[in-house]
Amino acid sequence: NIAAQRLYSKYGFTQVGLRHGYYTDNREDGVLMSTENITLAPFQVRFQQLKQAHFKKWGIALNHIAR
């Protein structure tokens, strides 16, 4: 799924493996993706940048609305 791979790449994930014929419905390969430790500063900095860009484009995220 190219869209999913792009989303993961946006958050710093890279391809680390491949499962040939992983999906049973279409025998598509499964791509294994991983990233650095998400608690470390480099990941957190990038994540905050992405959150700010999202807020600028779309406004407040639904999970921030008081219920």
C-alpha beads as a LAMMPS data file, in Angstrom:
LAMMPS data file: protein, C-alpha beads

67 atoms
66 bonds

1 atom types
1 bond types

-500.0 500.0 xlo xhi
-500.0 500.0 ylo yhi
-500.0 500.0 zlo zhi

Masses

1 110.0

Atoms # bond

1 1 1 0.000 0.000 0.000
2 1 1 1.897 2.986 -1.310
3 1 1 -0.209 5.533 0.610
4 1 1 0.522 3.794 3.920
5 1 1 4.235 3.545 3.109
6 1 1 4.348 7.276 2.354
7 1 1 2.614 8.057 5.635
8 1 1 5.086 5.940 7.592
9 1 1 7.996 7.522 5.685
10 1 1 6.674 10.965 6.588
11 1 1 7.098 10.012 10.251
12 1 1 10.655 8.777 9.751
13 1 1 10.041 5.071 9.215
14 1 1 12.218 3.217 6.714
15 1 1 11.837 -0.146 5.042
16 1 1 13.706 -2.849 6.948
17 1 1 12.292 -5.964 5.354
18 1 1 9.793 -7.550 3.017
19 1 1 7.341 -10.422 3.431
20 1 1 6.775 -11.866 -0.038
21 1 1 3.120 -12.671 -0.787
22 1 1 2.075 -11.608 2.719
23 1 1 -1.493 -10.531 1.907
24 1 1 -3.738 -13.482 1.167
25 1 1 -6.348 -11.602 -0.868
26 1 1 -3.944 -10.405 -3.579
27 1 1 -0.567 -11.961 -2.643
28 1 1 0.901 -8.451 -2.349
29 1 1 4.186 -8.235 -0.487
30 1 1 4.154 -6.873 3.059
31 1 1 6.682 -4.129 3.743
32 1 1 8.265 -4.111 7.204
33 1 1 9.025 -0.600 8.400
34 1 1 10.728 0.645 11.537
35 1 1 11.982 3.872 13.064
36 1 1 14.332 5.048 15.732
37 1 1 13.207 5.025 19.352
38 1 1 10.167 7.313 19.429
39 1 1 11.057 8.564 22.903
40 1 1 14.364 10.060 21.719
41 1 1 14.717 13.763 20.917
42 1 1 15.205 13.532 17.114
43 1 1 11.930 11.676 16.649
44 1 1 10.080 13.943 19.079
45 1 1 11.348 17.081 17.295
46 1 1 10.153 15.771 13.910
47 1 1 6.834 14.671 15.408
48 1 1 6.227 18.131 16.903
49 1 1 7.033 19.731 13.534
50 1 1 4.509 17.480 11.828
51 1 1 1.885 18.248 14.483
52 1 1 2.399 21.985 13.980
53 1 1 2.142 21.639 10.196
54 1 1 -1.073 19.643 10.607
55 1 1 -2.530 22.288 12.926
56 1 1 -1.611 25.057 10.478
57 1 1 -3.342 23.263 7.634
58 1 1 -6.349 21.720 9.374
59 1 1 -6.783 23.454 12.729
60 1 1 -7.311 21.675 16.012
61 1 1 -7.274 17.883 15.991
62 1 1 -10.427 16.125 17.142
63 1 1 -8.606 14.427 20.012
64 1 1 -8.007 17.873 21.552
65 1 1 -11.684 18.797 21.784
66 1 1 -13.087 18.561 25.308
67 1 1 -15.970 16.129 25.627

Bonds

1 1 1 2
2 1 2 3
3 1 3 4
4 1 4 5
5 1 5 6
6 1 6 7
7 1 7 8
8 1 8 9
9 1 9 10
10 1 10 11
11 1 11 12
12 1 12 13
13 1 13 14
14 1 14 15
15 1 15 16
16 1 16 17
17 1 17 18
18 1 18 19
19 1 19 20
20 1 20 21
21 1 21 22
22 1 22 23
23 1 23 24
24 1 24 25
25 1 25 26
26 1 26 27
27 1 27 28
28 1 28 29
29 1 29 30
30 1 30 31
31 1 31 32
32 1 32 33
33 1 33 34
34 1 34 35
35 1 35 36
36 1 36 37
37 1 37 38
38 1 38 39
39 1 39 40
40 1 40 41
41 1 41 42
42 1 42 43
43 1 43 44
44 1 44 45
45 1 45 46
46 1 46 47
47 1 47 48
48 1 48 49
49 1 49 50
50 1 50 51
51 1 51 52
52 1 52 53
53 1 53 54
54 1 54 55
55 1 55 56
56 1 56 57
57 1 57 58
58 1 58 59
59 1 59 60
60 1 60 61
61 1 61 62
62 1 62 63
63 1 63 64
64 1 64 65
65 1 65 66
66 1 66 67
